[in-house]
Each structure stands twice: as structure tokens, then as C-alpha cells.
Amino acid sequence: MTLIKSISGIRGTIGGKTGDNLTPFDIAKFTCAFGSWLKKQSFNNKSVVVGRDARPSGFMVESIVTSCLSSMGFDVINIGLATTPTVEIAVTAENACGGIIITASHNPVQWNALKLLNHNGEFLNATDGEEVLKISESLDIEFETINNLGKIINKSGYEFIHADLITKLTLVNTEAIKKANFKVAIDCVNSVGGIALPVLLKKLGIEQIFELYCNPNGQFPHNPEPLPQNLKDISNFVVQNKADVGFVVDPDVDRLAIICEDGTMFGEEYTLVAVADYILSKNSGNTVSNLSSTQALKDLTESYGGKYFSAAVGEVNVVAKMKEVNAIIGGEGNGGVIFPDLHYGRDALVGIALFLSLLAERKIKVSELRKTYPDYFISKNKIELLPGTNLENILNLVKDKFSEFPKDTCDGLKIMFPEKKEWVHLRKSNTEPIIRIYAESTSLTDADNLAKNFLDLIRNLI
């Protein structure tokens, strides 16, 4: 079964049987449920923004989504091929009542998904998402008559609007970036980053751009998740072209990985750390990341006199915590940067602009910049859960066993070992019948050993 329903949308593989895969029927049902939920919000503006990444199935899904919304009386502003953060920005720019992003993010090409946005261009919270799910199951949906059908309005060029908003940000130092005369290499995995990144870089004054996999045809040349094992081509490409830095994005451009000038990995956990370093050097304030992200952000924030806060895994949870504590920067350790001065969403494009500003002002090589941050290593593991496994009982037993150590239970169980600068995070996946076990320490060996100890413990308890 490869159809996953959650509060943030619906995701699955294209084709197959209804209810088990992402079929046209499932797409239509879920889109109409979202439309029905939007109607209940009683917005004056009945427009919805739709955008998609470059997957081969995207146009088919887009046709169904836009037609369904039109049948419910919504005017659809279809911005076509666009990044996830671009669609989020378009929702507020168009004063729309919501938005749908057609993308399966870092999933392989056979997958696609509908990500749902509210009128603020942000993902639905748990309460709203549950309501959409209930409507999709009940099929309590009403359609408009012929005289009240909505229009489908195609509007291109939002990548320029997005880039323009970024370059106008106070902390984006376009003058310093242009003066630095950077040579920049990019890998956009043949998706919408191939459209958006060159536009942004040119607006920032970058004249030497080396493009790898920037044809937005949706044919991913490697696994689209920007992890080190998938980035060998761009690593070599940076060295061959003597680039100062390499940027890698996932298919919908909400995650950013950075390659040093010598071809080594900056580390996706450190994308947010570096951007936060730049922001905190300009303004004092708080930061937020999720429980499974590196503690390097906490160390950095406290070194600037700010306060660090953690949130449950998931962008909507990080955003909620950022608003609660008035954080000036936040995100997730998977390369997701959330900069509230622009919008509350993970945005690789603003991450690039802020990182280049940092690099230009400090006049330092990327590899040298990385050495200025503490070294932490995360070991990521999982265990498949047997049917009927009571995970809550297992986590309670683990919690009791380590009762003397500080803990966080907002999302599973995280146990901190401050003296060793280590932590372990145990949580049930929202999308698979597994328990994730992440551990961090000051060496990869220690992180692996810590994770192994908890893997053995959990297996014995199961």
C-alpha cells in the first residue's frame, strides 16, 4: 500500500488501485475535500494557488486538481512549474484563501503528492488537517452549478517575484555578493530548482553559474534526496569547475545542501547552523529546530546570548514554536531554513542568499567556515514495528530506565546526556510502521554506538 494520508496532504505512487495508490479518483476526492474545507472558512476571496514540481505525472495531477477546484467555484491561479516556497509566497501575494503544491518532495519519480496550504501560505495545522481527512472519507462535498464555476488563470513568472523579494531583504547583502565574484555550481535534480536558482543567483549578481541537472523535465539523474551518498556528481563538478561553492536542492526546493570548494560536504545539518550564525551576528534573538536536528544550533544560539527551543518533527510544528517564542530564524536539520522576515516556510532560495551574504562578508572559504562550527555527528536508524506493538509502553519503560537524565516528550522520547554532549531521539514515523532512532555525539563512532545500545534495548522490549 503506497497511499499515505496525513494532516499535511496526501502522498502516493501513481497508478494502481483506488485507495491503495495515488489514482485520479484519490486526487479528485482529496482536492474536493480541501475545497469543501476552504468553503467552510468563509473567505471573501475564492481563489486558490496551484503549483507543481517537474515530475512527469505533474501535469496530469495538475489538470485534475485545477478542474476539481473550478467545479467547486474557486478561481484557480495556476503558477505552473514552481518551488514549494514560491507557491507559499504566491498564496499571500494573490490574497488567496489557500494553495495546493503538487510535489512529493524528495521521494522517487514514481511518487507524487498534494501539499495543502492555508490562507497564510503555511501548511495546515493538526486540527485543520484532520477536518480535511474527515471530509475526504465522508464525501460530504457540494459542487457549483454552471453559472458559478471558477476560472483557471495561468500566471507565469513567480520565480522572478520570489527572487525579487529575497534580494530586497535587509540582511541579504547583494552588494557584497556581487563584489565577491563567486563561482557557483548547482545541482537541481532536473526539477524546478533548474528554473528558480539561476534566476535568484543572477539577481544576486552571480555571473559564473555552473549548472548540473538543471533541465526541469522531472527525470531525476540520481536519488533526489540531497544526502551525501547521492551527491558525488556535484562534488566532482564543483572541483572540476573550481567553483567557490556548490548548492544542491531537492525537487521542490525546500531543502538545501552545500558543497565546499574542495568537493567535501558542508553537511545538511549545518545549512541551518550557518544561516543562523549570519542572522544572529546581525540581530539578537531566539532560534528553533526540531528534536532530531543537531545541537550545534543550540550551542551557536547560546554563544550569541539567545535562547534555543526545540519542536516536534515537522515543518508545521517548527513554525508554531517559532511564532510562540518569536524566533528570528529556525528550521530543520534536513537543510530546511525558515526565515520569518520573508515567510514561514522552508526555503532553499532564501537560504542560498543568506549563506552567500555570510560568505561574502566574512571573506572565507566554505571549508574554512565549516571548521568554525562544533563537530557533531548523527546516526539515523529505524526498527520495523510488529502489528499490535504498543510503542507508548515501550517508550515509558525506556523513560523509566533513564529517569535521571533530562528528557523531552513532545514528540516520542528524546533523552539528553549533557556531560557527553550526546542525545538519542525515539519516535514513531508518521508515514511508516517503524520507530526511528536518531543519536548524536561528537564522533560518528560514538553516535553509532549510542544508537546501537538503544536499538538493542528497543528490540529486547519488543
C-alpha positions as CSV (number, residue, x, y, z in Angstrom):
1,M,0.0,0.0,0.0
2,T,1.6,3.2,-1.1
3,L,-1.1,5.9,-0.4
4,I,-0.3,7.9,2.7
5,K,-2.8,10.4,4.1
6,S,-1.8,12.9,6.7
7,I,-2.8,16.3,8.1
8,S,-0.5,18.0,5.6
9,G,-1.8,16.3,2.5
10,I,-1.9,13.0,0.5
11,R,1.1,11.2,-1.0
12,G,1.5,8.0,-3.0
13,T,2.7,6.3,-6.1
14,I,1.0,7.0,-9.4
15,G,-1.3,4.3,-10.9
16,G,-2.6,1.1,-9.4
17,K,-5.9,0.6,-7.5
18,T,-8.0,3.3,-6.0
19,G,-7.4,3.7,-2.3
20,D,-4.1,2.0,-2.4
21,N,-2.2,4.4,-4.7
22,L,-2.4,8.0,-5.9
23,T,-5.0,7.5,-8.6
24,P,-7.1,10.2,-10.4
25,F,-10.0,9.3,-8.1
26,D,-8.0,9.7,-5.0
27,I,-6.5,13.0,-6.3
28,A,-10.0,14.3,-7.1
29,K,-11.5,13.2,-3.8
30,F,-8.8,14.8,-1.7
31,T,-8.8,18.0,-3.7
32,C,-12.5,18.4,-3.3
33,A,-12.3,17.7,0.4
34,F,-9.8,20.5,0.7
35,G,-12.1,22.7,-1.4
36,S,-15.0,21.9,0.9
37,W,-12.9,22.8,4.0
38,L,-11.9,26.1,2.4
39,K,-15.6,27.0,1.8
40,K,-16.3,26.5,5.5
41,Q,-13.7,29.1,6.3
42,S,-15.9,31.7,4.6
43,F,-13.2,33.7,2.9
44,N,-14.3,36.6,0.7
45,N,-11.7,35.7,-1.9
46,K,-12.5,32.4,-3.6
47,S,-9.1,31.9,-5.3
48,V,-6.6,29.1,-4.8
49,V,-3.0,29.0,-5.9
50,V,-1.7,25.8,-7.5
51,G,1.9,25.0,-8.5
52,R,3.9,21.8,-9.1
53,D,7.4,20.4,-9.4
54,A,8.7,18.9,-12.6
55,R,7.7,15.2,-12.1
56,P,6.3,13.6,-15.3
57,S,3.0,12.9,-13.5
58,G,2.7,16.6,-12.5
59,F,0.7,17.9,-15.5
60,M,-1.8,15.0,-15.1
61,V,-2.3,15.7,-11.4
62,E,-2.4,19.5,-12.1
63,S,-5.3,19.0,-14.6
64,I,-7.4,17.1,-12.1
65,V,-6.6,19.5,-9.2
66,T,-7.4,22.7,-11.2
67,S,-10.6,21.2,-12.7
68,C,-11.9,20.0,-9.3
69,L,-11.3,23.4,-7.7
70,S,-13.0,25.1,-10.6
71,S,-16.0,22.8,-10.3
72,M,-16.4,24.0,-6.7
73,G,-16.4,27.6,-7.7
74,F,-12.8,28.6,-7.0
75,D,-10.8,30.7,-9.3
76,V,-7.5,28.8,-9.7
77,I,-4.3,30.8,-10.1
78,N,-2.1,28.2,-11.7
79,I,1.6,29.3,-11.5
80,G,2.8,26.1,-13.2
81,L,6.3,24.8,-12.5
82,A,7.2,26.4,-9.2
83,T,9.1,25.6,-6.0
84,T,7.2,24.9,-2.8
85,P,8.3,28.2,-1.1
86,T,7.3,30.1,-4.3
87,V,3.8,28.7,-4.1
88,E,3.7,29.6,-0.4
89,I,4.6,33.2,-1.3
90,A,2.1,33.3,-4.1
91,V,-0.8,32.5,-1.8
92,T,-0.3,35.6,0.2
93,A,0.7,37.7,-2.8
94,E,-2.5,36.8,-4.5
95,N,-4.6,37.2,-1.3
96,A,-5.8,33.6,-2.0
97,C,-7.7,31.5,0.5
98,G,-5.3,28.6,0.2
99,G,-3.0,26.7,-2.0
100,I,-2.0,23.2,-3.3
101,I,1.6,22.2,-4.1
102,I,1.8,19.2,-6.3
103,T,5.1,17.6,-5.2
104,A,6.4,14.5,-3.5
105,S,9.4,16.5,-2.3
106,H,12.5,14.1,-2.1
107,N,10.5,10.9,-3.0
108,P,11.5,9.0,-6.2
109,V,9.9,9.9,-9.5
110,Q,7.0,7.4,-9.3
111,W,5.6,9.3,-6.3
112,N,3.5,12.5,-6.3
113,A,1.6,14.3,-3.6
114,L,-0.7,17.2,-2.7
115,K,0.5,19.5,0.0
116,L,-2.1,21.8,1.4
117,L,-1.7,25.5,2.4
118,N,-3.9,27.8,4.3
119,H,-4.5,31.5,3.5
120,N,-1.2,32.4,5.1
121,G,0.7,30.2,2.7
122,E,1.5,27.8,5.5
123,F,0.8,24.1,6.0
124,L,-2.4,23.2,7.8
125,N,-2.2,22.6,11.5
126,A,-3.3,19.3,13.0
127,T,-6.9,20.3,13.7
128,D,-7.5,21.6,10.1
129,G,-5.7,18.7,8.5
130,E,-7.9,16.2,10.4
131,E,-11.0,18.0,9.3
132,V,-9.9,17.7,5.6
133,L,-9.3,14.0,6.2
134,K,-12.8,13.5,7.7
135,I,-14.4,15.3,4.7
136,S,-12.5,13.1,2.3
137,E,-13.8,10.0,3.9
138,S,-17.4,11.2,4.3
139,L,-17.5,12.7,0.7
140,D,-19.8,15.4,2.0
141,I,-19.0,17.7,-0.9
142,E,-21.1,20.1,-2.8
143,F,-20.3,21.3,-6.4
144,E,-21.3,24.5,-8.1
145,T,-23.8,25.0,-11.0
146,I,-22.8,26.0,-14.5
147,N,-23.1,29.8,-13.8
148,N,-20.8,29.6,-10.7
149,L,-17.9,27.6,-12.0
150,G,-14.5,29.1,-11.2
151,K,-11.9,30.3,-13.8
152,I,-8.5,28.8,-14.3
153,I,-5.9,31.6,-14.6
154,N,-2.4,30.7,-15.8
155,K,0.2,33.1,-14.3
156,S,3.9,32.5,-15.0
157,G,7.0,34.3,-13.7
158,Y,6.6,33.9,-10.0
159,E,10.2,32.8,-9.7
160,F,11.2,36.4,-10.5
161,I,8.8,37.7,-7.9
162,H,10.2,35.3,-5.3
163,A,13.8,36.2,-6.2
164,D,13.0,40.0,-6.1
165,L,11.5,39.6,-2.6
166,I,14.7,37.8,-1.4
167,T,17.1,40.4,-2.8
168,K,15.1,43.2,-1.1
169,L,15.6,41.6,2.4
170,T,17.6,43.8,4.7
171,L,20.1,41.0,5.6
172,V,20.7,39.9,2.0
173,N,23.9,41.8,1.1
174,T,23.7,41.8,-2.7
175,E,26.5,44.4,-3.0
176,A,28.9,42.2,-1.1
177,I,27.9,39.1,-3.0
178,K,28.4,40.8,-6.4
179,K,31.8,42.2,-5.3
180,A,32.9,38.7,-4.2
181,N,32.6,37.5,-7.7
182,F,31.7,34.0,-6.6
183,K,31.7,31.0,-9.0
184,V,28.7,28.9,-8.0
185,A,27.8,25.3,-9.1
186,I,24.3,24.0,-8.7
187,D,22.5,20.6,-8.9
188,C,18.8,20.9,-9.3
189,V,18.0,17.2,-9.9
190,N,16.2,18.2,-13.2
191,S,13.3,19.8,-11.4
192,V,12.0,23.3,-10.7
193,G,15.3,24.4,-9.0
194,G,16.7,24.5,-12.5
195,I,14.3,27.4,-13.2
196,A,14.5,29.2,-9.8
197,L,18.1,29.0,-8.8
198,P,19.6,30.6,-11.9
199,V,17.1,33.5,-11.6
200,L,18.0,34.1,-8.0
201,L,21.7,33.8,-8.5
202,K,21.7,36.3,-11.4
203,K,19.6,38.8,-9.3
204,L,22.3,38.4,-6.6
205,G,25.0,39.4,-9.1
206,I,26.5,36.0,-9.7
207,E,27.9,35.9,-13.2
208,Q,29.6,32.5,-13.2
209,I,27.0,29.8,-12.7
210,F,27.8,26.2,-13.5
211,E,24.6,24.2,-14.0
212,L,24.3,20.4,-13.4
213,Y,21.0,18.6,-13.9
214,C,19.0,21.8,-14.4
215,N,16.6,20.7,-17.1
216,P,13.2,20.7,-15.5
217,N,12.0,17.5,-17.2
218,G,11.4,15.5,-14.0
219,Q,13.9,12.8,-14.9
220,F,15.9,12.6,-11.7
221,P,19.5,11.6,-12.6
222,H,20.1,10.4,-9.0
223,N,18.2,9.7,-5.9
224,P,16.6,13.2,-5.3
225,E,17.1,13.3,-1.6
226,P,20.1,15.6,-1.0
227,L,22.2,13.2,1.1
228,P,26.0,12.8,0.8
229,Q,25.7,9.4,-0.9
230,N,23.6,11.0,-3.7
231,L,25.9,14.0,-4.3
232,K,29.0,12.5,-5.9
233,D,28.4,14.2,-9.3
234,I,28.0,17.7,-7.9
235,S,31.0,17.2,-5.6
236,N,33.2,16.4,-8.6
237,F,31.5,19.1,-10.6
238,V,32.5,21.8,-8.0
239,V,36.1,20.7,-8.1
240,Q,36.3,20.4,-11.9
241,N,34.9,24.0,-12.4
242,K,36.9,25.4,-9.5
243,A,33.7,26.7,-8.0
244,D,33.7,28.6,-4.7
245,V,30.6,26.7,-3.5
246,G,28.0,24.2,-4.7
247,F,24.3,24.2,-3.9
248,V,22.0,21.2,-4.1
249,V,18.2,21.3,-3.7
250,D,15.5,18.6,-3.7
251,P,12.8,18.5,-6.4
252,D,10.6,21.2,-4.7
253,V,13.5,23.3,-3.4
254,D,12.6,23.5,0.3
255,R,15.8,21.7,1.4
256,L,19.4,23.0,0.8
257,A,22.7,21.1,0.9
258,I,26.0,22.8,0.5
259,I,29.2,21.6,-1.1
260,C,32.6,23.0,-0.1
261,E,35.0,24.3,-2.7
262,D,37.2,21.2,-2.3
263,G,34.2,18.9,-3.0
264,T,33.5,17.9,0.6
265,M,30.1,18.0,2.2
266,F,29.3,21.0,4.4
267,G,26.7,18.8,6.0
268,E,22.9,19.4,5.6
269,E,22.6,19.7,9.4
270,Y,24.9,22.7,9.2
271,T,22.9,24.6,6.5
272,L,20.6,26.0,9.2
273,V,23.5,26.5,11.6
274,A,25.5,28.7,9.1
275,V,22.4,30.7,8.2
276,A,21.6,31.2,11.9
277,D,25.2,32.3,12.5
278,Y,24.7,35.1,10.0
279,I,21.3,36.1,11.3
280,L,22.4,36.1,14.9
281,S,25.5,38.1,14.1
282,K,23.2,40.9,13.0
283,N,20.3,40.6,15.4
284,S,19.9,39.0,18.8
285,G,17.0,36.6,19.2
286,N,15.8,33.0,19.6
287,T,16.1,30.0,17.3
288,V,14.1,26.8,16.8
289,S,14.7,23.4,15.2
290,N,13.1,20.0,15.5
291,L,14.1,17.4,18.1
292,S,16.1,15.4,15.6
293,S,18.3,18.2,14.5
294,T,21.9,18.9,15.6
295,Q,22.6,20.5,18.9
296,A,25.1,22.7,17.1
297,L,22.3,25.3,16.7
298,K,21.8,25.3,20.4
299,D,25.5,25.9,21.1
300,L,25.6,28.7,18.5
301,T,22.5,30.4,19.7
302,E,23.7,30.5,23.3
303,S,27.1,31.8,22.2
304,Y,25.2,34.8,20.9
305,G,23.2,35.2,24.1
306,G,20.0,33.9,22.6
307,K,17.7,31.1,23.6
308,Y,17.2,27.9,21.7
309,F,13.9,26.0,21.6
310,S,13.1,22.5,20.1
311,A,9.9,21.5,18.4
312,A,8.3,18.2,17.3
313,V,9.4,16.9,13.9
314,G,7.5,18.5,11.0
315,E,7.6,22.0,9.5
316,V,4.2,23.0,10.9
317,N,5.4,22.2,14.4
318,V,8.6,24.2,13.9
319,V,6.7,27.1,12.6
320,A,4.2,27.0,15.5
321,K,7.1,27.0,18.0
322,M,8.9,29.8,16.2
323,K,5.8,32.0,16.4
324,E,5.3,31.1,20.1
325,V,8.9,32.1,21.1
326,N,9.3,34.9,18.4
327,A,12.3,33.2,16.9
328,I,14.2,35.2,14.3
329,I,15.5,32.0,12.5
330,G,14.5,28.4,12.5
331,G,14.1,25.2,10.5
332,E,15.1,21.6,10.4
333,G,18.3,19.7,10.2
334,N,17.5,18.3,6.8
335,G,18.6,21.6,5.2
336,G,15.3,23.4,5.8
337,V,15.7,27.1,6.5
338,I,12.8,29.1,7.8
339,F,13.3,32.9,7.8
340,P,10.2,34.8,9.1
341,D,11.3,38.1,7.5
342,L,10.3,36.5,4.2
343,H,7.7,33.9,5.1
344,Y,7.1,30.9,7.5
345,G,8.2,28.1,5.3
346,R,11.3,26.1,4.5
347,D,13.0,27.9,1.6
348,A,16.3,26.9,0.0
349,L,16.3,30.0,-2.1
350,V,16.5,32.4,0.9
351,G,18.9,30.0,2.5
352,I,21.3,30.4,-0.5
353,A,21.0,34.2,-0.4
354,L,21.8,34.4,3.3
355,F,24.6,31.9,3.1
356,L,26.3,33.8,0.2
357,S,25.9,37.0,2.3
358,L,27.7,35.4,5.1
359,L,30.4,34.0,2.9
360,A,30.9,37.4,1.1
361,E,31.1,39.4,4.4
362,R,33.5,37.1,6.1
363,K,35.7,36.6,3.0
364,I,36.2,33.0,3.9
365,K,36.2,29.7,2.0
366,V,33.3,27.4,2.6
367,S,35.5,24.6,4.0
368,E,37.1,27.1,6.4
369,L,33.7,28.3,7.5
370,R,32.6,24.8,8.3
371,K,35.6,24.4,10.7
372,T,34.4,27.3,12.8
373,Y,31.4,25.2,14.0
374,P,31.4,22.4,16.5
375,D,31.6,18.9,15.1
376,Y,28.5,16.7,15.8
377,F,27.5,13.5,14.0
378,I,24.1,12.0,13.8
379,S,23.4,8.3,13.4
380,K,20.0,7.6,11.8
381,N,18.4,4.2,12.3
382,K,15.0,2.5,12.4
383,I,13.2,-0.7,13.5
384,E,10.1,-2.1,11.9
385,L,7.2,-2.4,14.3
386,L,5.3,-5.7,14.6
387,P,1.5,-5.5,14.3
388,G,0.0,-4.7,17.7
389,T,3.2,-3.3,19.2
390,N,2.4,-0.8,22.0
391,L,5.1,1.8,21.4
392,E,3.8,4.1,24.2
393,N,4.5,1.3,26.7
394,I,8.0,0.8,25.3
395,L,8.8,4.4,25.5
396,N,7.6,4.6,29.1
397,L,9.9,1.7,30.0
398,V,12.8,3.4,28.4
399,K,12.0,6.7,30.1
400,D,11.9,5.0,33.5
401,K,15.2,3.3,32.8
402,F,16.9,6.7,32.2
403,S,14.9,8.6,34.7
404,E,18.0,10.6,36.0
405,F,18.6,12.2,32.6
406,P,16.9,15.3,31.0
407,K,14.1,14.4,28.6
408,D,11.7,15.9,26.0
409,T,8.4,14.0,25.3
410,C,6.7,16.4,22.9
411,D,7.4,14.0,20.0
412,G,8.2,10.5,21.1
413,L,11.1,10.5,23.6
414,K,14.4,12.4,23.5
415,I,17.0,11.7,26.2
416,M,19.9,14.1,26.6
417,F,23.3,13.1,28.0
418,P,24.8,16.7,28.6
419,E,28.1,15.6,30.0
420,K,29.0,13.6,26.9
421,K,27.2,16.1,24.6
422,E,25.0,13.3,23.3
423,W,21.3,12.7,22.8
424,V,19.0,10.0,21.4
425,H,15.6,10.5,19.9
426,L,13.0,7.7,19.7
427,R,9.8,8.4,17.7
428,K,7.2,6.6,15.6
429,S,7.2,7.5,12.0
430,N,4.1,9.4,10.7
431,T,4.3,7.6,7.4
432,E,5.7,4.1,8.0
433,P,5.2,1.3,10.6
434,I,8.6,1.9,12.1
435,I,10.3,3.5,15.1
436,R,13.1,6.0,14.2
437,I,16.1,6.0,16.4
438,Y,18.4,9.0,16.0
439,A,21.5,9.6,18.1
440,E,24.1,12.4,18.1
441,S,27.5,12.6,19.5
442,T,30.9,14.3,18.9
443,S,32.1,11.4,16.7
444,L,30.3,9.2,14.3
445,T,31.6,6.1,16.1
446,D,30.1,7.3,19.4
447,A,26.8,8.2,17.7
448,D,26.6,4.8,16.1
449,N,27.4,3.1,19.4
450,L,24.8,5.1,21.3
451,A,22.2,4.3,18.6
452,K,23.2,0.6,18.7
453,N,22.6,0.4,22.5
454,F,19.1,1.8,22.1
455,L,18.4,-0.4,19.1
456,D,19.3,-3.4,21.2
457,L,17.2,-2.1,24.1
458,I,14.1,-1.5,22.0
459,R,14.4,-4.9,20.2
460,N,14.5,-6.6,23.6
461,L,11.5,-4.7,24.9
462,I,9.5,-5.5,21.7
